[in-house]
Amino acid sequence: MPNPSVLLPDRPGVPPMAALPEAEELDVEALRAAVGRGEVDLVCVIGPTASGKTRYAVNLARLLAPAHILSADSRQVYRGMDIGTGKDLCEYGEIPYHLIDIVPAGAKYNIYQYQADFAREWAAVRAMGAVPILCGGSGLYIEAACRAYRFEKDNGVPASELPRRPFFIGTLVSREERVRRIDRRLDERLGQGMVEEIRGLLETVPAEDLMYYGLEYKFVTQYVLGQLSYEDMKVLLGNAIHQFAKRQMTWFRGMERDGVHIHWVRP
């Protein structure tokens, strides 16, 4: 077992990351049987950005069919924010998906709304006799959906209306591979028209509202406004995405310390 106190070297300007957990082989037939017996009421595919979780969730949905995917991504709920959030809707194919493109760009969608929307869609999928698969990397959204997250104001969805027996699968890639994927994906998204997407959004969404969404929408907006050069934008954005991926892994390892069993797999 890797020593979690050992830190690995990283990209310049980005803090190092602790050693990764060990991967295992997932027994899909055993998972299918557990779902059938009612021992699992939600399959959760989680992982840091660029770890392959969407593709893995789609493939798993085909193996567990009929199955639907429910997104746990805090930015994919917004319509028109496609390239920057990496919706990759073409990957879903015939698999139905939920909680994507449900509010307009510029809206302030909050965690209470997400929890209520998730509870409704999760119940609807189960009522169809299909397997609900949650897929995403937004830690707070995952908590709100799967762990009856307790809000300070106590105005969330009652725990009785949320999953009680989730099964967590974490998508795992090496640090080096994840760095390569993030850098490659950033180049691809810029080539696919991410700057043009954000220019178009700025025609109807105030710049400060767009920058509120962070990462691509913060740095590319600053570039479009002339506050950053293209090269500076790309470097700052790349570093921010790498830092974000580390924070995601920190969140998931924190879930494990809280007693959540995550089955880590290599997609």
N, C-alpha and C positions, 0 to 999 in steps of 0.2 A: 504494500500500500504506500503511495507516495507520501512523503512528509509534508503536510500542509504548511509548515513553517518555512519551507524552502521557497525562495522567490526566484522567479525566472527573469532574465534580462528582457528588456522590451524596447519598443520604438523610442527614439529620442523625444523627450518632452512628455512622455506618457509613463505614469507610475507602473512598476512591475506588478505581475499578477501571481497569486499563489498557485501551487501545483494543482493540476486538474484531477478530478475524481477518476476512478477507474470505470471503464465501460463494461457493459454486460451484454449478453445475447438475450433479446426479448422473446419470450414464448408467446407468440400471437394467439395460438389455439387456446392456451391456458387463459389468456386475457379474454378471449371471446366467451369461454365457458364461464368465467367470473362475472362477465356482464350479463350473460343469460340467467345466472342464478341470482342476480340482484346484488351481488357482492361489490360491484362497481357501478356507480350511477353517472360517472363522468370520466372520460379519458382526457388527460391534460398533456399536451405536447408543448413543452416550454424550452427555452434556450436563449442564448444571447444572439444578437444580430449576426447575420451571415453564417449561422450554424446549420442551415438547411432544414429548419423546423417546418416550414410550410410544405415543402416537397415531401418530407417524411410524413406529416399529418395526412396529406392527400393519399399517399400510398397506403397508409394504415387504414384510412377510411375505406379504400377499395377492398382491403382484406377483411374488414369488419362489416362490410355492407349488409344492410343499408345503414349508412352513417352520414351525418351532417357535421360541418365544421363551424364552430363559433369562434370568432376572432377575439383575442385579448390583446389588441394593439390600440394604444391610446390615440393614435393619429389616423389610423385607417378608417375610423368612423366618419371622417370628413370627405364629402364629395369634392372632386376636382383636385384633390391632393393625392395624385396617383404615383408618379415617378418618385417623388421625394420620400414617400412613405413605403415604397417598395411593395405595393399591393400584389403585383405579379398575378393578376386574376386569371391569366391564361393557364397557370399551373393547376387550377382547380378542376378543369375539364368538366366532367359530368357530376362532380361532387357538389351538392348544395352548400352554400356558405351563408353566414348570418353576421350581423353587427359590423358590416363594412358599408360605407357610403350611406349612412343613415342621417347625417346632419350636414348642413352647408358649411363650407369653409368660412372661417371668421366667427363661427359660433363658439361659445364657451361651454363645452360639454363637460359635465363633471362626473365624479366617481359614483355619486348617488344615482344619476341617470343611467350610467352604465350598468350598475348592479341590478336596477329594476329591469332594464332592457334584457340583460343576460338571463335573469330569472324567468322572464316571459318566454324567450326563445328556447331556453333549455327545456322548459316544461312542454313546449309545443313539439320539439323534436322527439322527446320521449313519448308523448302521446301518439305520435305517428308509428311508434315501434322501431325507431331508428336509434343508432348509437350516437350520442352527442360527443364530439371531440373538440375540446377547447385548444386553441393554438395561438401562441403569442409570446411576447417577451416583456410586456409591461407588468412589472412586479405587483404594483398596487391593484391593477385590474385583475390579475390572477388571484390575488388575495381576496378581493371583493367577490369574485365568482365562486371560488373553491373553498375558502376557509372561513366563511361567515364573518368577514372582516368587521370588527366592531368600530363604529364611528363614534367620535367623541359626543356628537349631538344625538346619538342613538336614533337616527331617522333612516337607517338603512333597511333593506329587505329583511324580514324575519328569517332566522336561520332555518326554520322549518320549510321555507320555500326555496332553499338553495341545496346544492349537492351535499350529501353527507359522507359519501364513500368514493372520493376521487382517486384515480390512479395516475400518478405522475410519471411522465417519461421526459427525460432531459436530453436534448441533442447536443452532442459533444464533438468538437473538433480541436485539434492541437492549437496552441497559441500561434505558432508560425503559420499554419494554414488559415486560421481566422484572419490574421493580419493581411495575408495575400488576398483572401476573398473580399475583405472590406475595401482594400485599395482597388482591386479589379472592379468591384461592383460600383464604386464611386465613379471610376472612369466610364463605365458603361452607362450609368444614369446621366452623367453629363452629356455623353454622346447621344442619348435617347431624347434629349430635349428638356432636361430638368430646369435649366435656366429659363427656357421659353415658357414652361409650365408656370413658373413663379412670376414671370413678367405678366402673364395673363391673369393670375390670381390678384396681382397688385392693382388691376383695373377696377376690382370690386371690393377688395379686402384691404383695409388700412395696413400700412407697413408694420406698425407696432403690433397689430393683431396677428399678422403672419409670423413675425419674429417670435411671438409668444410660444409658438409650437416648437421652437428650438431646432438644433442640428441643421439640416438642409435648409429649412425655411428661415432660419436666423442668418446664416452666413451667405447664402445665395441672395437673399434680399439685400443684405449690406453691399454685396457686389453690384447688384442691379442699381442700387441707389448711388453708386460711386464711392462708397465708404471703404471698400476693399478692392485691391487689384484681383485679377482672376487667379494668379498664382497664390497670393496670400489667402484668398477665400478657400482654395483647394487644400492648402496645407492646414489651415485652422480647422476646416470642416473634417478632414481626415483624422486629425488628432482627436477632435471632439467625439467622433464616432467610435474610435478605439477606446476612449475613456468610458463612453457610454456602455460598450460591451463589457468592460470590466465591472462596472457598477451592476449590470444585470447579473453577472456571475456571482458577485458578492451577495446580491439579494437571494439568489437561489441557494447558495451555500448557507445563508442565514436561515432559510426555510428548513434546511436539513438539521441545523442545530436546534431548531424548534421542534424537531421530531417528525418532520415530513420525510417520507421515504421517496426519493427520486430515483427512478431506474434510468441510469445514464446509458445512452446508446450512441454508436457512431453511425450516422445516417448513411 
